């Protein structure tokens, strides 16, 4: 287990790390959790995985339920408190390399079999979102899988309440000085541009949450 550290930057959830999961389930129930768990069956054995913005690390325990050993996981999270919580998780015999770093500052010469970006891109403004997508795309092997989960405003159901809820969330995080973004970037256009294939797609919380497994 390796720990790297750097100074705190934007989009840092240190302030609410201990209560983040409770807040999430209070608003969305199990929808955010299920959107991520249901993708994990697509993880190949003995694969190398990059998780960006993994939060409190509960996902590591869910991954262990699918593969208790054989995985090499690089876990990039900017929040020091989130890293601390994640280190305490039971991740079986999988190898976890914890990296406390802004994803913009992260570099790896390795190419990964799987990349997970759970609710990552809703933190960023357009230019940064595009930059991070392009950067991660270069880190994913040809034929690799990208597990994308985030909010979406493209559904045909109740856009008015989705926008209202999303704006309230951004306002809340702005008041806490956590998130730089103020509107949602629809990221699926970038996967289409790079000719990713959709392996699996599911919608949650009345189509407000989109979970897609892309293949490069």
C-alpha positions, 0 to 999 in steps of 0.5 A, a space after each residue: 500500500 503506497 500513500 502519496 500526498 500533495 497540498 489541498 486544491 479545489 474540489 476537495 471534500 475534506 469539510 464533509 468527508 465524515 458525513 458525505 455518504 450520509 448526505 448522499 443517501 439522505 438525498 438519493 437513497 441507494 441510487 448513487 450506490 447502486 449506479 456504481 455497484 451494478 457496473 462492477 461485474 464487468 471488471 476483468 480478473 487480474 486487471 489494473 484499475 484507476 479510480 478517480 475521486 473514490 470518496 470514502 472508499 466504500 467502493 473498494 469493499 464492493 469491488 472485493 465482493 467481485 474480486 477478493 484478490 488479483 486486482 491492482 488499484 490506483 486510487 486517486 483522491 484529493 481529500 486527505 480525510 477521504 484517503 484516511 477513511 478509504 485506507 480503513 476499508 477491507 479491500 481483501 488481498 487486492 493491491 491498492 495504491 492510494 494517491 492524494 492528488 488532484 487528478 490534473 496533477 496525477 501522472 502514470 506511465 502505466 495504462 489501465 484496463 479499467 477506469 472508474 470516475 464516479 460522480 467526478 465530472 460534475 465538479 469541473 468547469 468545461 475546459 477542465 472537464 475536457 482536459 481531464 477526459 482527454 488525459 484519462 483517455 490516454 491512460 486507458 488501454 485500447 479495449 479497456 473499460 471506462 465506468 462512467 457514473 454521473 448526473 444527467 439532464 438528458 432524460 425526458 422525465 421531470 427536467 424542471 426538478 432535476 435542474 432545481 435539485 442540481 442547482 441547489 446542490 451546486 449552491 450548497 457546495 459553493 457555500 462550503 467552498 468545495 466545488 468550482 463548477 456551477 453547471 453540469 457538463 454532458 460528458 457522453 459527447 466526448 465518449 461518442 467523439 472518441 468512438 467508445 462502445 457502450 457495453 451497458 447503460 442504466 438510469 437511476 433516480 428517475 433518469 437523473 443518474 446515468 451509469 454507462 460502461 464504455 469500451 475503448 
